[in-house]
Amino acid sequence: MNLRDLESAVELAPKTGRQPAIFIGHGSPMNIIRDNAFTRSLRELGERHGRPAAVLVISAHWLTRGETRVSVNPAPPTIHDFGGFPEELYRLRYPAPGQPRIAQGLVDEVTSIRIHEDHEMGLDHGAWGILHHLWPDATVPVFQMSIDYDKPPAWHHELGKQLRRLRERGVLILGSGNVVHNLRRISWDESDPSVPSWALEFDAWVKDRLEQGDHAALSGYAKLGETARLAVPTNDHYLPMLYTLGAMLPGEQVRFTHESFQNGSISMRCFEAA
């Protein structure tokens, strides 16, 4: 092996030390094929953290009722769970391998509830649409855990705490959703600068609570009343953030990796704790 081959092998080797907990505001599927400030921030994030042993994704687009599932599929297919977009998106594939061994370890790690193994789940666009920019070569193993949509926000934060030890084993925890996500008030202009005041207010409140480490307030976001109801009309995109927060270690601070709005009513806020 020559020096160049050795350097390449070192670069491609997975990192087994502690990995970060990350939240990504993924927005429209169009971001999968966009070159913009958001997607460039994802590429920078992937380059900075190198190659984890595996990535666990909690996505807004895998919701279950009355149970939590984890994918043990060794070859998760690319799921195009969206409609009405350019044909280019449907031709894309993200053939990352699964990680059944670590996924099955998660089943043992979580003791508060029973985690059910899922042998068929692929990668929804909340997962592969982000990973496509983080690790374009699709060689980092990925598995997903579902969100039990019957449970209250604080329950998800507590479950996230049981994922912390995975980080010590080289698993990057990735929540994929959006802090503000109101498709009923969406602007069809992706770069519309006229963001509603309630969206700006809620996003700023979340940022402040994140900086203060006030996870209890973030779990109890509904207490903000009408502002919260407009910003989070359904909390499927909000809940992944609570898993990221739960997976943070005591004393860790968040670092914002991207801040913007798309389509008027979608916050693209992203952060990491490492």
Contacts in CASP RR format, 6 or more apart in sequence:
PFRMAT RR
TARGET T0000
AUTHOR 0000-0000-0000
METHOD contacts of the structure
MODEL  1
MNLRDLESAVELAPKTGRQPAIFIGHGSPMNIIRDNAFTRSLRELGERHG
RPAAVLVISAHWLTRGETRVSVNPAPPTIHDFGGFPEELYRLRYPAPGQP
RIAQGLVDEVTSIRIHEDHEMGLDHGAWGILHHLWPDATVPVFQMSIDYD
KPPAWHHELGKQLRRLRERGVLILGSGNVVHNLRRISWDESDPSVPSWAL
EFDAWVKDRLEQGDHAALSGYAKLGETARLAVPTNDHYLPMLYTLGAMLP
GEQVRFTHESFQNGSISMRCFEAA
1 9 0 8 1.000
11 51 0 8 1.000
12 51 0 8 1.000
12 139 0 8 1.000
13 51 0 8 1.000
14 51 0 8 1.000
14 52 0 8 1.000
14 53 0 8 1.000
14 54 0 8 1.000
14 140 0 8 1.000
14 170 0 8 1.000
15 49 0 8 1.000
15 50 0 8 1.000
15 51 0 8 1.000
15 52 0 8 1.000
15 53 0 8 1.000
15 170 0 8 1.000
16 53 0 8 1.000
16 169 0 8 1.000
16 170 0 8 1.000
17 168 0 8 1.000
17 169 0 8 1.000
17 170 0 8 1.000
18 167 0 8 1.000
18 168 0 8 1.000
18 170 0 8 1.000
18 274 0 8 1.000
19 49 0 8 1.000
19 52 0 8 1.000
19 53 0 8 1.000
19 167 0 8 1.000
19 170 0 8 1.000
19 171 0 8 1.000
19 172 0 8 1.000
19 173 0 8 1.000
19 274 0 8 1.000
20 49 0 8 1.000
20 167 0 8 1.000
20 172 0 8 1.000
20 173 0 8 1.000
20 272 0 8 1.000
20 273 0 8 1.000
20 274 0 8 1.000
21 167 0 8 1.000
21 172 0 8 1.000
21 173 0 8 1.000
21 244 0 8 1.000
21 245 0 8 1.000
21 246 0 8 1.000
21 247 0 8 1.000
21 248 0 8 1.000
21 252 0 8 1.000
21 272 0 8 1.000
21 273 0 8 1.000
21 274 0 8 1.000
22 45 0 8 1.000
22 172 0 8 1.000
22 173 0 8 1.000
22 174 0 8 1.000
22 175 0 8 1.000
22 244 0 8 1.000
22 257 0 8 1.000
22 270 0 8 1.000
22 271 0 8 1.000
22 272 0 8 1.000
22 273 0 8 1.000
23 174 0 8 1.000
23 175 0 8 1.000
23 176 0 8 1.000
23 177 0 8 1.000
23 240 0 8 1.000
23 241 0 8 1.000
23 244 0 8 1.000
23 245 0 8 1.000
23 269 0 8 1.000
23 270 0 8 1.000
23 271 0 8 1.000
23 272 0 8 1.000
24 42 0 8 1.000
24 130 0 8 1.000
24 174 0 8 1.000
24 175 0 8 1.000
24 176 0 8 1.000
24 177 0 8 1.000
24 270 0 8 1.000
25 176 0 8 1.000
25 177 0 8 1.000
25 178 0 8 1.000
25 179 0 8 1.000
25 237 0 8 1.000
25 258 0 8 1.000
25 267 0 8 1.000
25 268 0 8 1.000
25 269 0 8 1.000
25 270 0 8 1.000
26 60 0 8 1.000
26 125 0 8 1.000
26 126 0 8 1.000
26 129 0 8 1.000
26 130 0 8 1.000
26 176 0 8 1.000
26 177 0 8 1.000
26 178 0 8 1.000
27 177 0 8 1.000
27 178 0 8 1.000
27 181 0 8 1.000
27 262 0 8 1.000
27 266 0 8 1.000
27 268 0 8 1.000
28 190 0 8 1.000
28 262 0 8 1.000
28 263 0 8 1.000
28 266 0 8 1.000
29 82 0 8 1.000
29 85 0 8 1.000
29 89 0 8 1.000
29 125 0 8 1.000
29 129 0 8 1.000
30 85 0 8 1.000
30 86 0 8 1.000
30 89 0 8 1.000
30 190 0 8 1.000
31 38 0 8 1.000
31 39 0 8 1.000
31 129 0 8 1.000
31 262 0 8 1.000
32 89 0 8 1.000
32 92 0 8 1.000
32 125 0 8 1.000
32 129 0 8 1.000
32 132 0 8 1.000
33 86 0 8 1.000
33 88 0 8 1.000
33 89 0 8 1.000
33 92 0 8 1.000
37 258 0 8 1.000
37 260 0 8 1.000
38 258 0 8 1.000
38 260 0 8 1.000
38 262 0 8 1.000
38 268 0 8 1.000
38 270 0 8 1.000
39 133 0 8 1.000
41 257 0 8 1.000
41 258 0 8 1.000
41 270 0 8 1.000
42 130 0 8 1.000
42 133 0 8 1.000
42 134 0 8 1.000
42 258 0 8 1.000
43 133 0 8 1.000
43 134 0 8 1.000
43 136 0 8 1.000
44 257 0 8 1.000
45 134 0 8 1.000
45 257 0 8 1.000
45 270 0 8 1.000
45 272 0 8 1.000
46 134 0 8 1.000
46 135 0 8 1.000
49 172 0 8 1.000
49 274 0 8 1.000
51 135 0 8 1.000
51 139 0 8 1.000
51 140 0 8 1.000
52 140 0 8 1.000
52 170 0 8 1.000
52 171 0 8 1.000
52 172 0 8 1.000
53 99 0 8 1.000
53 102 0 8 1.000
53 141 0 8 1.000
53 169 0 8 1.000
53 170 0 8 1.000
53 171 0 8 1.000
54 98 0 8 1.000
54 99 0 8 1.000
54 102 0 8 1.000
54 140 0 8 1.000
54 141 0 8 1.000
54 142 0 8 1.000
54 143 0 8 1.000
54 170 0 8 1.000
54 171 0 8 1.000
54 172 0 8 1.000
55 131 0 8 1.000
55 140 0 8 1.000
55 141 0 8 1.000
55 142 0 8 1.000
55 143 0 8 1.000
55 171 0 8 1.000
55 172 0 8 1.000
55 174 0 8 1.000
56 102 0 8 1.000
56 106 0 8 1.000
56 142 0 8 1.000
56 143 0 8 1.000
56 144 0 8 1.000
56 145 0 8 1.000
56 163 0 8 1.000
56 166 0 8 1.000
56 171 0 8 1.000
56 172 0 8 1.000
56 173 0 8 1.000
56 174 0 8 1.000
57 123 0 8 1.000
57 126 0 8 1.000
57 127 0 8 1.000
57 130 0 8 1.000
57 131 0 8 1.000
57 142 0 8 1.000
57 143 0 8 1.000
57 144 0 8 1.000
57 145 0 8 1.000
57 174 0 8 1.000
57 175 0 8 1.000
57 176 0 8 1.000
58 144 0 8 1.000
58 145 0 8 1.000
58 147 0 8 1.000
58 173 0 8 1.000
58 174 0 8 1.000
58 175 0 8 1.000
58 176 0 8 1.000
58 239 0 8 1.000
58 240 0 8 1.000
58 243 0 8 1.000
58 244 0 8 1.000
59 124 0 8 1.000
59 126 0 8 1.000
59 127 0 8 1.000
59 144 0 8 1.000
59 147 0 8 1.000
59 175 0 8 1.000
59 176 0 8 1.000
59 177 0 8 1.000
59 240 0 8 1.000
60 126 0 8 1.000
60 147 0 8 1.000
60 176 0 8 1.000
60 177 0 8 1.000
60 178 0 8 1.000
60 181 0 8 1.000
60 236 0 8 1.000
60 237 0 8 1.000
60 239 0 8 1.000
60 240 0 8 1.000
61 81 0 8 1.000
61 124 0 8 1.000
61 125 0 8 1.000
61 126 0 8 1.000
61 127 0 8 1.000
61 176 0 8 1.000
61 236 0 8 1.000
62 69 0 8 1.000
62 121 0 8 1.000
62 124 0 8 1.000
62 144 0 8 1.000
62 145 0 8 1.000
62 146 0 8 1.000
62 147 0 8 1.000
63 146 0 8 1.000
63 147 0 8 1.000
63 149 0 8 1.000
63 236 0 8 1.000
64 146 0 8 1.000
64 147 0 8 1.000
64 148 0 8 1.000
64 149 0 8 1.000
65 148 0 8 1.000
65 149 0 8 1.000
65 150 0 8 1.000
66 148 0 8 1.000
66 150 0 8 1.000
66 151 0 8 1.000
67 114 0 8 1.000
67 116 0 8 1.000
67 146 0 8 1.000
67 148 0 8 1.000
68 110 0 8 1.000
68 113 0 8 1.000
68 115 0 8 1.000
68 116 0 8 1.000
68 145 0 8 1.000
68 146 0 8 1.000
68 147 0 8 1.000
68 148 0 8 1.000
68 159 0 8 1.000
69 115 0 8 1.000
69 116 0 8 1.000
69 117 0 8 1.000
69 118 0 8 1.000
69 121 0 8 1.000
69 145 0 8 1.000
69 146 0 8 1.000
70 103 0 8 1.000
70 106 0 8 1.000
70 107 0 8 1.000
70 115 0 8 1.000
70 116 0 8 1.000
70 117 0 8 1.000
70 118 0 8 1.000
70 143 0 8 1.000
70 144 0 8 1.000
70 145 0 8 1.000
70 146 0 8 1.000
71 98 0 8 1.000
71 103 0 8 1.000
71 118 0 8 1.000
71 119 0 8 1.000
71 121 0 8 1.000
71 122 0 8 1.000
71 143 0 8 1.000
71 144 0 8 1.000
71 145 0 8 1.000
72 100 0 8 1.000
72 103 0 8 1.000
72 104 0 8 1.000
72 117 0 8 1.000
72 118 0 8 1.000
72 119 0 8 1.000
72 143 0 8 1.000
73 98 0 8 1.000
73 100 0 8 1.000
73 118 0 8 1.000
73 119 0 8 1.000
73 120 0 8 1.000
73 121 0 8 1.000
73 122 0 8 1.000
73 143 0 8 1.000
74 97 0 8 1.000
74 98 0 8 1.000
74 100 0 8 1.000
75 95 0 8 1.000
75 97 0 8 1.000
75 98 0 8 1.000
76 96 0 8 1.000
76 98 0 8 1.000
76 121 0 8 1.000
76 122 0 8 1.000
76 123 0 8 1.000
76 142 0 8 1.000
76 143 0 8 1.000
76 144 0 8 1.000
77 122 0 8 1.000
77 123 0 8 1.000
78 92 0 8 1.000
78 93 0 8 1.000
78 94 0 8 1.000
78 95 0 8 1.000
78 122 0 8 1.000
78 123 0 8 1.000
78 128 0 8 1.000
79 122 0 8 1.000
79 123 0 8 1.000
79 124 0 8 1.000
79 125 0 8 1.000
79 128 0 8 1.000
80 89 0 8 1.000
80 90 0 8 1.000
80 125 0 8 1.000
81 124 0 8 1.000
81 125 0 8 1.000
82 89 0 8 1.000
82 125 0 8 1.000
92 132 0 8 1.000
94 123 0 8 1.000
94 128 0 8 1.000
94 129 0 8 1.000
94 131 0 8 1.000
94 132 0 8 1.000
94 138 0 8 1.000
95 138 0 8 1.000
96 123 0 8 1.000
96 128 0 8 1.000
96 131 0 8 1.000
96 135 0 8 1.000
96 138 0 8 1.000
96 139 0 8 1.000
96 140 0 8 1.000
96 141 0 8 1.000
96 142 0 8 1.000
97 139 0 8 1.000
97 141 0 8 1.000
97 142 0 8 1.000
98 141 0 8 1.000
98 142 0 8 1.000
98 143 0 8 1.000
99 141 0 8 1.000
99 142 0 8 1.000
99 143 0 8 1.000
100 143 0 8 1.000
102 141 0 8 1.000
102 143 0 8 1.000
102 166 0 8 1.000
102 169 0 8 1.000
102 171 0 8 1.000
103 117 0 8 1.000
103 143 0 8 1.000
104 117 0 8 1.000
106 115 0 8 1.000
106 145 0 8 1.000
106 163 0 8 1.000
106 166 0 8 1.000
107 115 0 8 1.000
107 117 0 8 1.000
109 162 0 8 1.000
109 163 0 8 1.000
109 165 0 8 1.000
109 166 0 8 1.000
110 159 0 8 1.000
110 162 0 8 1.000
110 163 0 8 1.000
111 162 0 8 1.000
112 158 0 8 1.000
112 159 0 8 1.000
112 162 0 8 1.000
113 159 0 8 1.000
115 145 0 8 1.000
118 146 0 8 1.000
121 144 0 8 1.000
121 146 0 8 1.000
122 144 0 8 1.000
123 131 0 8 1.000
123 142 0 8 1.000
123 144 0 8 1.000
124 144 0 8 1.000
126 176 0 8 1.000
126 177 0 8 1.000
127 142 0 8 1.000
127 144 0 8 1.000
127 174 0 8 1.000
127 176 0 8 1.000
128 142 0 8 1.000
130 174 0 8 1.000
130 176 0 8 1.000
131 138 0 8 1.000
131 140 0 8 1.000
131 142 0 8 1.000
132 138 0 8 1.000
134 140 0 8 1.000
147 156 0 8 1.000
147 236 0 8 1.000
147 239 0 8 1.000
147 240 0 8 1.000
148 155 0 8 1.000
148 156 0 8 1.000
149 236 0 8 1.000
153 219 0 8 1.000
153 220 0 8 1.000
153 221 0 8 1.000
153 222 0 8 1.000
153 235 0 8 1.000
153 238 0 8 1.000
153 239 0 8 1.000
153 242 0 8 1.000
154 216 0 8 1.000
154 219 0 8 1.000
154 220 0 8 1.000
154 242 0 8 1.000
156 239 0 8 1.000
156 242 0 8 1.000
156 243 0 8 1.000
157 215 0 8 1.000
157 218 0 8 1.000
157 219 0 8 1.000
157 242 0 8 1.000
157 243 0 8 1.000
157 245 0 8 1.000
157 246 0 8 1.000
158 246 0 8 1.000
159 243 0 8 1.000
160 242 0 8 1.000
160 243 0 8 1.000
160 245 0 8 1.000
160 246 0 8 1.000
160 247 0 8 1.000
161 246 0 8 1.000
161 247 0 8 1.000
163 173 0 8 1.000
163 243 0 8 1.000
163 246 0 8 1.000
163 247 0 8 1.000
164 246 0 8 1.000
164 247 0 8 1.000
164 248 0 8 1.000
164 249 0 8 1.000
166 173 0 8 1.000
166 247 0 8 1.000
167 173 0 8 1.000
167 247 0 8 1.000
167 249 0 8 1.000
173 243 0 8 1.000
173 244 0 8 1.000
173 247 0 8 1.000
174 244 0 8 1.000
175 240 0 8 1.000
175 241 0 8 1.000
175 243 0 8 1.000
175 244 0 8 1.000
176 240 0 8 1.000
177 237 0 8 1.000
177 238 0 8 1.000
177 240 0 8 1.000
177 241 0 8 1.000
178 237 0 8 1.000
178 238 0 8 1.000
178 266 0 8 1.000
178 267 0 8 1.000
178 268 0 8 1.000
178 269 0 8 1.000
179 202 0 8 1.000
179 203 0 8 1.000
179 206 0 8 1.000
179 231 0 8 1.000
179 238 0 8 1.000
179 241 0 8 1.000
179 267 0 8 1.000
179 269 0 8 1.000
180 199 0 8 1.000
180 202 0 8 1.000
180 203 0 8 1.000
180 231 0 8 1.000
180 232 0 8 1.000
180 261 0 8 1.000
180 265 0 8 1.000
180 266 0 8 1.000
180 267 0 8 1.000
181 231 0 8 1.000
181 232 0 8 1.000
181 237 0 8 1.000
181 238 0 8 1.000
181 265 0 8 1.000
181 266 0 8 1.000
181 267 0 8 1.000
182 199 0 8 1.000
182 230 0 8 1.000
182 231 0 8 1.000
182 232 0 8 1.000
182 233 0 8 1.000
182 265 0 8 1.000
182 266 0 8 1.000
183 265 0 8 1.000
184 233 0 8 1.000
185 196 0 8 1.000
185 230 0 8 1.000
185 264 0 8 1.000
185 265 0 8 1.000
186 263 0 8 1.000
186 264 0 8 1.000
186 265 0 8 1.000
186 266 0 8 1.000
187 194 0 8 1.000
187 263 0 8 1.000
187 264 0 8 1.000
187 265 0 8 1.000
188 263 0 8 1.000
189 263 0 8 1.000
189 264 0 8 1.000
190 262 0 8 1.000
190 263 0 8 1.000
191 262 0 8 1.000
192 263 0 8 1.000
192 264 0 8 1.000
194 264 0 8 1.000
195 261 0 8 1.000
195 264 0 8 1.000
195 265 0 8 1.000
196 230 0 8 1.000
196 264 0 8 1.000
196 265 0 8 1.000
198 226 0 8 1.000
198 227 0 8 1.000
198 230 0 8 1.000
198 231 0 8 1.000
199 230 0 8 1.000
199 231 0 8 1.000
199 261 0 8 1.000
199 264 0 8 1.000
199 265 0 8 1.000
199 267 0 8 1.000
200 261 0 8 1.000
201 227 0 8 1.000
202 224 0 8 1.000
202 227 0 8 1.000
202 228 0 8 1.000
202 230 0 8 1.000
202 231 0 8 1.000
202 232 0 8 1.000
202 267 0 8 1.000
203 231 0 8 1.000
203 261 0 8 1.000
203 267 0 8 1.000
203 269 0 8 1.000
205 224 0 8 1.000
205 227 0 8 1.000
206 218 0 8 1.000
206 221 0 8 1.000
206 267 0 8 1.000
206 269 0 8 1.000
207 256 0 8 1.000
207 259 0 8 1.000
207 269 0 8 1.000
209 215 0 8 1.000
209 217 0 8 1.000
209 218 0 8 1.000
210 218 0 8 1.000
210 245 0 8 1.000
210 254 0 8 1.000
210 271 0 8 1.000
211 253 0 8 1.000
211 254 0 8 1.000
213 253 0 8 1.000
213 254 0 8 1.000
215 242 0 8 1.000
215 245 0 8 1.000
215 246 0 8 1.000
217 223 0 8 1.000
218 241 0 8 1.000
218 242 0 8 1.000
218 245 0 8 1.000
219 242 0 8 1.000
221 228 0 8 1.000
221 232 0 8 1.000
221 238 0 8 1.000
222 228 0 8 1.000
222 229 0 8 1.000
222 232 0 8 1.000
232 238 0 8 1.000
244 271 0 8 1.000
244 273 0 8 1.000
247 273 0 8 1.000
248 254 0 8 1.000
248 273 0 8 1.000
249 273 0 8 1.000
252 273 0 8 1.000
252 274 0 8 1.000
253 273 0 8 1.000
254 271 0 8 1.000
254 272 0 8 1.000
254 273 0 8 1.000
255 271 0 8 1.000
255 272 0 8 1.000
255 273 0 8 1.000
255 274 0 8 1.000
256 269 0 8 1.000
256 270 0 8 1.000
256 271 0 8 1.000
257 270 0 8 1.000
257 271 0 8 1.000
257 272 0 8 1.000
258 268 0 8 1.000
258 269 0 8 1.000
258 270 0 8 1.000
259 268 0 8 1.000
259 269 0 8 1.000
259 270 0 8 1.000
260 267 0 8 1.000
260 268 0 8 1.000
260 269 0 8 1.000
261 267 0 8 1.000
261 268 0 8 1.000
262 268 0 8 1.000
END
